[in-house]
Amino acid sequence: MHCWKILNLEHHYGTTRIIIMSVLTFLFVFCTSYVIFNLFNEEHYTDHLFWLFIIAVITLYPIHKFLHFLALYDLRQHLKLRVRMQFYIIPVLHMRIREPLAKHRYILALLAPFIVLNTTILVGTLLLPVYTHYGTLLLAYHCSLCVIDILYVKYLLHSPKNSQIEETPKGYEILVPPTIH
Protein backbone atom coordinates (compact mmCIF):
# COMPACT_ATOMS: atom_id res chain seq x y z
CA MET A 1 0.00 0.00 0.00
CA HIS A 2 1.20 3.48 -0.73
CA CYS A 3 -0.13 6.88 0.26
CA TRP A 4 -2.50 8.45 -2.27
CA LYS A 5 -3.30 11.56 -0.22
CA ILE A 6 -2.96 12.97 3.29
CA LEU A 7 -6.06 14.65 4.73
CA ASN A 8 -5.70 17.17 7.53
CA LEU A 9 -8.74 19.41 7.53
CA GLU A 10 -7.46 21.71 10.28
CA HIS A 11 -4.39 22.37 8.15
CA HIS A 12 -6.35 22.55 4.89
CA TYR A 13 -9.23 24.78 6.07
CA GLY A 14 -7.94 26.22 9.32
CA THR A 15 -9.69 26.12 12.67
CA THR A 16 -11.36 29.50 12.17
CA ARG A 17 -12.89 28.51 8.83
CA ILE A 18 -14.18 25.22 10.26
CA ILE A 19 -15.77 27.10 13.17
CA ILE A 20 -17.39 29.55 10.74
CA MET A 21 -18.76 26.65 8.64
CA SER A 22 -20.14 25.06 11.82
CA VAL A 23 -21.81 28.29 12.95
CA LEU A 24 -23.33 28.83 9.50
CA THR A 25 -24.54 25.22 9.48
CA PHE A 26 -26.12 25.75 12.89
CA LEU A 27 -27.92 28.89 11.73
CA PHE A 28 -29.10 27.37 8.45
CA VAL A 29 -30.35 24.10 10.01
CA PHE A 30 -32.06 25.90 12.90
CA CYS A 31 -33.82 28.45 10.71
CA THR A 32 -34.88 25.89 8.11
CA SER A 33 -36.04 23.21 10.55
CA TYR A 34 -37.83 25.72 12.81
CA VAL A 35 -39.79 27.16 9.90
CA ILE A 36 -40.63 23.72 8.48
CA PHE A 37 -41.80 22.36 11.84
CA ASN A 38 -43.87 25.49 12.47
CA LEU A 39 -45.69 25.06 9.18
CA PHE A 40 -47.26 21.86 10.54
CA ASN A 41 -47.33 22.65 14.25
CA GLU A 42 -50.00 24.73 15.97
CA GLU A 43 -48.97 23.85 19.53
CA HIS A 44 -47.87 26.47 22.02
CA TYR A 45 -44.34 25.81 23.20
CA THR A 46 -43.47 25.13 26.81
CA ASP A 47 -40.26 25.48 28.80
CA HIS A 48 -41.16 22.97 31.51
CA LEU A 49 -38.26 20.64 30.68
CA PHE A 50 -35.55 23.24 30.17
CA TRP A 51 -33.25 21.34 32.56
CA LEU A 52 -33.53 18.28 30.31
CA PHE A 53 -32.63 20.41 27.29
CA ILE A 54 -29.48 21.64 29.07
CA ILE A 55 -28.52 18.05 29.91
CA ALA A 56 -29.09 17.08 26.26
CA VAL A 57 -26.86 19.91 25.05
CA ILE A 58 -24.08 18.90 27.45
CA THR A 59 -24.28 15.18 26.67
CA LEU A 60 -24.77 15.43 22.89
CA TYR A 61 -21.04 15.69 22.11
CA PRO A 62 -20.00 12.67 24.26
CA ILE A 63 -22.88 10.63 22.80
CA HIS A 64 -21.75 11.67 19.30
CA LYS A 65 -18.21 10.41 20.04
CA PHE A 66 -19.58 7.23 21.63
CA LEU A 67 -21.50 6.44 18.42
CA HIS A 68 -18.26 6.78 16.45
CA PHE A 69 -16.73 4.30 18.90
CA LEU A 70 -19.75 1.98 18.70
CA ALA A 71 -19.47 1.84 14.89
CA LEU A 72 -15.91 0.55 15.36
CA TYR A 73 -16.63 -1.56 18.45
CA ASP A 74 -15.17 -4.76 17.01
CA LEU A 75 -11.84 -2.91 16.59
CA ARG A 76 -11.84 -1.46 20.12
CA GLN A 77 -8.46 -3.00 21.00
CA HIS A 78 -6.93 -0.87 18.21
CA LEU A 79 -8.58 2.39 19.33
CA LYS A 80 -6.82 5.04 21.37
CA LEU A 81 -8.84 7.75 23.11
CA ARG A 82 -7.41 11.06 24.31
CA VAL A 83 -8.67 14.49 25.36
CA ARG A 84 -7.17 17.62 23.84
CA MET A 85 -7.97 21.17 24.89
CA GLN A 86 -9.04 23.53 22.09
CA PHE A 87 -8.49 27.25 22.84
CA TYR A 88 -7.31 26.18 26.34
CA ILE A 89 -10.89 25.71 27.60
CA ILE A 90 -12.86 23.38 25.31
CA PRO A 91 -12.17 19.66 25.86
CA VAL A 92 -12.17 17.79 22.54
CA LEU A 93 -12.21 13.99 22.49
CA HIS A 94 -10.01 12.36 19.88
CA MET A 95 -10.36 8.74 18.91
CA ARG A 96 -7.52 7.28 16.89
CA ILE A 97 -7.44 3.86 15.29
CA ARG A 98 -3.99 2.31 15.09
CA GLU A 99 -4.46 0.19 11.98
CA PRO A 100 -5.67 0.87 8.43
CA LEU A 101 -9.42 0.66 7.93
CA ALA A 102 -11.42 0.09 4.74
CA LYS A 103 -12.76 3.30 3.22
CA HIS A 104 -16.43 2.26 3.39
CA ARG A 105 -16.12 1.17 7.01
CA TYR A 106 -14.55 4.47 7.95
CA ILE A 107 -17.30 6.41 6.14
CA LEU A 108 -19.90 4.39 8.08
CA ALA A 109 -18.13 5.23 11.36
CA LEU A 110 -18.08 8.92 10.43
CA LEU A 111 -21.77 9.02 9.46
CA ALA A 112 -23.15 6.84 12.29
CA PRO A 113 -23.70 9.70 14.78
CA PHE A 114 -25.19 11.95 12.09
CA ILE A 115 -27.74 9.33 11.08
CA VAL A 116 -28.61 7.96 14.53
CA LEU A 117 -28.78 11.19 16.54
CA ASN A 118 -30.43 13.34 13.88
CA THR A 119 -33.06 10.68 13.30
CA THR A 120 -33.67 10.43 17.05
CA ILE A 121 -33.94 14.20 17.42
CA LEU A 122 -36.30 14.50 14.44
CA VAL A 123 -38.57 11.71 15.68
CA GLY A 124 -38.60 13.21 19.19
CA THR A 125 -39.48 16.61 17.77
CA LEU A 126 -42.33 15.14 15.73
CA LEU A 127 -43.69 13.16 18.69
CA LEU A 128 -43.43 16.07 21.16
CA PRO A 129 -44.48 19.19 19.21
CA VAL A 130 -44.61 21.39 22.33
CA TYR A 131 -40.81 21.04 22.49
CA THR A 132 -40.16 21.85 18.81
CA HIS A 133 -37.95 24.78 19.77
CA TYR A 134 -35.67 22.48 21.78
CA GLY A 135 -35.64 19.83 19.07
CA THR A 136 -34.67 22.26 16.33
CA LEU A 137 -31.90 23.74 18.51
CA LEU A 138 -30.54 20.25 19.27
CA LEU A 139 -30.73 19.29 15.60
CA ALA A 140 -28.85 22.43 14.56
CA TYR A 141 -26.25 21.96 17.29
CA HIS A 142 -25.65 18.35 16.31
CA CYS A 143 -25.42 19.18 12.60
CA SER A 144 -22.80 21.79 13.44
CA LEU A 145 -20.86 19.11 15.35
CA CYS A 146 -21.04 16.87 12.27
CA VAL A 147 -19.51 19.40 9.87
CA ILE A 148 -15.99 18.04 10.18
CA ASP A 149 -17.21 14.43 9.77
CA ILE A 150 -19.09 15.37 6.61
CA LEU A 151 -16.04 17.17 5.23
CA TYR A 152 -13.98 14.01 5.73
CA VAL A 153 -16.70 11.92 4.07
CA LYS A 154 -16.70 14.34 1.11
CA TYR A 155 -13.00 13.74 0.54
CA LEU A 156 -13.22 9.99 1.18
CA LEU A 157 -16.02 9.54 -1.36
CA HIS A 158 -13.69 10.87 -4.06
CA SER A 159 -10.82 8.56 -3.09
CA PRO A 160 -10.08 5.31 -4.99
CA LYS A 161 -12.52 2.44 -4.49
CA ASN A 162 -10.25 -0.07 -2.69
CA SER A 163 -8.46 2.46 -0.52
CA GLN A 164 -7.85 2.18 3.18
CA ILE A 165 -7.66 4.94 5.76
CA GLU A 166 -4.87 5.20 8.31
CA GLU A 167 -4.64 7.86 10.98
CA THR A 168 -1.23 9.38 11.58
CA PRO A 169 -0.04 12.44 13.52
CA LYS A 170 0.01 14.32 10.18
CA GLY A 171 -3.66 13.53 9.48
CA TYR A 172 -5.52 10.79 7.66
CA GLU A 173 -3.58 8.93 5.01
CA ILE A 174 -5.54 7.41 2.17
CA LEU A 175 -3.68 4.25 1.21
CA VAL A 176 -4.12 2.53 -2.15
CA PRO A 177 -2.78 -0.82 -3.34
CA PRO A 178 0.10 -0.61 -5.80
CA THR A 179 -0.93 -1.00 -9.41
CA ILE A 180 0.38 -3.98 -11.34
CA HIS A 181 1.36 -3.31 -14.94
ABEGO torsion letter per residue (X at the ends): XBBABBBBAAAAAEAAAAAAAAAAAAAAAAAAAAAAAAAABABBBBAAAAAAAAAAAAAAAAAAAAAAAAAAAAAAAABBBBBBBBGGABBBBBBBBABBBBAAAAAAAAAAAAAAAAAAAAAAAAABAAAAAAAAAAAAAAAAAAAAAAAAAAAAAABBAABBBBBBAAEBBBBBBBBBX
